[in-house]
Amino acid sequence: MGDALDGLSDAAVHTVSVSAFYMDKFEVTKALWDDVRDWGLTNGYTDLDAGGGKATIHPAQTITWYAAVKWCNARSEMDGLTPCYTVSGTTYKTGQSDNVVCNWSESGYRLPTEAEWEKAARGGLSGKRFPWGDTISHTQANYFGNNGSPSYDLAPYSYNLTYKVGVEPYTSPVGSFAANGYGLNDMAGNVFEWCWDWYGTYGSGTVTDPTGPSSGSYRVLRAGGWGNYAFSWRVADRNGVNPAVSSNSIGFRCACSSVP
């Protein structure tokens, strides 16, 4: 994990081992968000965000971390799986709790840990800025180009014009760009993605299956958004954001510890 290429102060290179896991190929779409939310609202999930979405096949966005976690539980129950998230031993369904516990051995959907997210985003490559290599252009991702500043950004100074349609957000349909080496799409670009972890500094030693600090003020966001410069799209770039924040450049995808 981490990046020694661009002097990141909070992403020191260190060795991590993660157990096998599964990851959604695509960011959660607005269509999927709505299907699960509709089910959840009639099954005890009383306050799931309506969320936003440019269209049904675009990523769902304007979703808080709390809503994403509760939605994962609802998706699990809807699919007949055991939810991963509890508060005081009870399935987390409502409210904004910072005492959420993740039961990692359960079969249900959950947010990836930060380590799982970076492992998945790299797609089998090591030491590269992006899931495909060290440069980026509008043929590879949906982001705001900056005309060679920094030098690895090969796009003109503009949004990706293919997706600058109508009003903001200028998201793209999921799967619009080539998948990485693990078959995952949009691991750089389109919308930021929530991770499980509280934001904190990396340790220097080798770790196995890290799940982040035990507490904090901010949760981790990864991947960069449609209106951000290339710097934010690097695999190792990290962001700590209040879990109650939502915006039209924040979405997520699910992970599972076993075959869903």
HUHU-V777196 format. One record per residue. N is the residue number from 1. RES is the residue in one small letter. SS is DSSP state (A for helix, B for strand, O for the rest). PSI is psi in whole degrees, -180 to 180 (none if undefined). D_LAST is the distance of its C-alpha to the last C-alpha in Angstrom with 2 decimals. Layout:
# HUHU-V777196
[[N	RES	SS	PSI	D_LAST] [N	RES	SS	PSI	D_LAST]]
This chain:
# HUHU-V777196
[[1	m	O	159	26.44] [2	g	O	-178	29.22] [3	d	O	123	31.86] [4	a	O	9	35.47] [5	l	O	-37	36.38] [6	d	O	21	37.43] [7	g	O	35	38.50] [8	l	O	129	35.60] [9	s	O	-22	36.80] [10	d	O	14	33.45] [11	a	O	52	31.37] [12	a	O	141	33.20] [13	v	O	130	31.85] [14	h	O	161	30.35] [15	t	O	130	28.19] [16	v	B	140	24.64] [17	s	B	131	22.20] [18	v	O	141	18.47] [19	s	O	163	16.02] [20	a	O	142	13.26] [21	f	O	170	10.40] [22	y	B	148	8.29] [23	m	B	140	9.95] [24	d	O	135	10.26] [25	k	O	-37	12.98] [26	f	O	157	15.05] [27	e	O	148	16.30] [28	v	O	125	15.27] [29	t	B	163	17.79] [30	k	A	-36	20.28] [31	a	A	-46	19.17] [32	l	A	-43	15.57] [33	w	A	-48	17.17] [34	d	A	-40	19.62] [35	d	A	-48	17.37] [36	v	A	-41	15.38] [37	r	A	-45	18.72] [38	d	A	-41	20.54] [39	w	A	-45	18.23] [40	g	A	-39	18.48] [41	l	A	-19	22.25] [42	t	O	7	22.71] [43	n	O	37	20.54] [44	g	O	-5	22.19] [45	y	O	88	21.12] [46	t	O	-18	24.71] [47	d	O	36	25.17] [48	l	O	134	22.35] [49	d	O	144	24.12] [50	a	O	-35	24.94] [51	g	O	169	24.20] [52	g	B	169	25.79] [53	g	O	131	25.08] [54	k	O	-37	27.58] [55	a	O	174	25.97] [56	t	O	-31	22.76] [57	i	O	7	21.50] [58	h	B	162	22.70] [59	p	B	142	20.76] [60	a	O	142	20.86] [61	q	B	-176	23.38] [62	t	O	52	25.83] [63	i	O	128	23.13] [64	t	O	165	23.84] [65	w	A	-42	21.72] [66	y	A	-44	21.88] [67	a	A	-40	20.65] [68	a	A	-42	17.69] [69	v	A	-45	16.63] [70	k	A	-40	17.30] [71	w	A	-40	15.47] [72	c	A	-43	12.23] [73	n	A	-44	12.92] [74	a	A	-43	13.81] [75	r	A	-40	10.74] [76	s	A	-52	8.77] [77	e	A	-41	11.57] [78	m	A	-34	11.88] [79	d	O	8	8.52] [80	g	O	24	9.49] [81	l	O	164	7.64] [82	t	O	123	10.25] [83	p	O	148	11.58] [84	c	O	-27	12.48] [85	y	B	130	15.84] [86	t	B	159	18.99] [87	v	B	120	22.72] [88	s	O	39	25.13] [89	g	O	0	22.54] [90	t	B	141	21.57] [91	t	B	128	18.45] [92	y	O	114	19.51] [93	k	O	-20	20.27] [94	t	O	156	23.62] [95	g	O	-180	26.17] [96	q	O	94	26.33] [97	s	O	135	25.93] [98	d	O	10	26.33] [99	n	O	26	25.51] [100	v	O	135	21.74] [101	v	B	137	20.11] [102	c	B	124	16.64] [103	n	O	95	15.28] [104	w	O	-23	13.60] [105	s	O	-8	12.51] [106	e	O	164	10.44] [107	s	O	-10	6.74] [108	g	O	178	7.00] [109	y	O	150	7.67] [110	r	B	170	11.00] [111	l	B	146	13.75] [112	p	O	151	14.25] [113	t	O	164	17.30] [114	e	A	-39	20.31] [115	a	A	-43	20.28] [116	e	A	-43	16.72] [117	w	A	-47	17.71] [118	e	A	-39	20.91] [119	k	A	-47	19.49] [120	a	A	-41	17.16] [121	a	A	-35	20.10] [122	r	A	-23	22.52] [123	g	O	27	20.73] [124	g	O	-9	22.49] [125	l	O	157	25.88] [126	s	O	136	27.90] [127	g	O	21	30.56] [128	k	O	156	30.27] [129	r	O	-38	30.56] [130	f	O	168	27.91] [131	p	O	-15	24.84] [132	w	O	-13	27.34] [133	g	O	-151	30.56] [134	d	O	-4	33.32] [135	t	O	165	34.49] [136	i	B	146	33.04] [137	s	O	175	34.20] [138	h	O	-10	33.36] [139	t	O	-10	32.16] [140	q	O	-21	29.24] [141	a	O	162	28.17] [142	n	O	102	29.05] [143	y	O	177	31.31] [144	f	O	113	34.98] [145	g	B	158	37.08] [146	n	O	27	40.11] [147	n	O	51	42.29] [148	g	O	12	42.24] [149	s	O	102	42.11] [150	p	O	174	40.57] [151	s	O	-25	41.45] [152	y	O	-5	37.91] [153	d	B	111	37.40] [154	l	O	5	38.66] [155	a	O	154	38.18] [156	p	O	167	41.11] [157	y	O	92	41.57] [158	s	B	166	39.50] [159	y	O	166	36.17] [160	n	O	108	34.35] [161	l	O	-22	36.62] [162	t	O	-31	34.25] [163	y	O	5	32.25] [164	k	O	76	35.22] [165	v	O	131	35.37] [166	g	O	-140	36.73] [167	v	O	165	36.27] [168	e	O	151	33.96] [169	p	O	153	31.14] [170	y	O	53	31.28] [171	t	O	165	27.56] [172	s	O	153	26.45] [173	p	B	141	23.85] [174	v	O	143	20.57] [175	g	O	15	20.75] [176	s	O	-18	24.56] [177	f	O	162	25.04] [178	a	O	143	24.16] [179	a	O	159	20.90] [180	n	O	-171	21.36] [181	g	O	-16	21.21] [182	y	O	6	17.46] [183	g	O	20	17.03] [184	l	O	136	16.49] [185	n	O	151	18.87] [186	d	O	35	21.08] [187	m	O	-7	20.57] [188	a	O	121	24.28] [189	g	O	170	25.66] [190	n	O	-78	25.17] [191	v	O	152	24.07] [192	f	B	155	23.76] [193	e	B	129	20.35] [194	w	B	142	19.96] [195	c	B	168	18.85] [196	w	B	-41	18.61] [197	d	B	144	21.91] [198	w	B	144	25.36] [199	y	O	134	27.64] [200	g	O	177	30.01] [201	t	O	149	31.84] [202	y	O	147	30.41] [203	g	O	170	31.79] [204	s	O	-15	33.62] [205	g	O	171	32.33] [206	t	O	134	29.42] [207	v	B	155	26.35] [208	t	B	130	23.01] [209	d	O	54	19.84] [210	p	O	145	21.98] [211	t	O	14	20.84] [212	g	O	179	24.10] [213	p	B	160	27.08] [214	s	O	-16	26.95] [215	s	O	172	28.57] [216	g	O	-170	30.07] [217	s	O	-21	31.09] [218	y	O	146	28.77] [219	r	B	158	25.10] [220	v	B	134	24.23] [221	l	B	141	23.96] [222	r	B	162	23.45] [223	a	O	-25	24.02] [224	g	O	154	27.10] [225	g	O	169	27.80] [226	w	O	-24	29.50] [227	g	O	9	32.86] [228	n	O	155	32.84] [229	y	O	167	34.78] [230	a	A	-29	33.38] [231	f	A	-37	33.81] [232	s	A	-11	30.86] [233	w	A	-6	28.59] [234	r	O	143	28.99] [235	v	O	-36	25.92] [236	a	O	-6	27.63] [237	d	O	139	28.90] [238	r	O	147	28.02] [239	n	B	135	28.66] [240	g	B	122	28.94] [241	v	B	143	28.84] [242	n	O	128	29.40] [243	p	O	-13	26.08] [244	a	O	-4	27.97] [245	v	O	142	28.82] [246	s	O	149	27.49] [247	s	O	168	28.78] [248	n	O	11	28.30] [249	s	O	15	27.24] [250	i	B	124	24.36] [251	g	B	-149	20.72] [252	f	O	172	17.37] [253	r	O	162	13.91] [254	c	B	155	10.69] [255	a	B	165	9.26] [256	c	B	146	6.70] [257	s	O	-17	8.40] [258	s	O	172	6.10] [259	v	O	122	3.83] [260	p	O	none	0.00]]
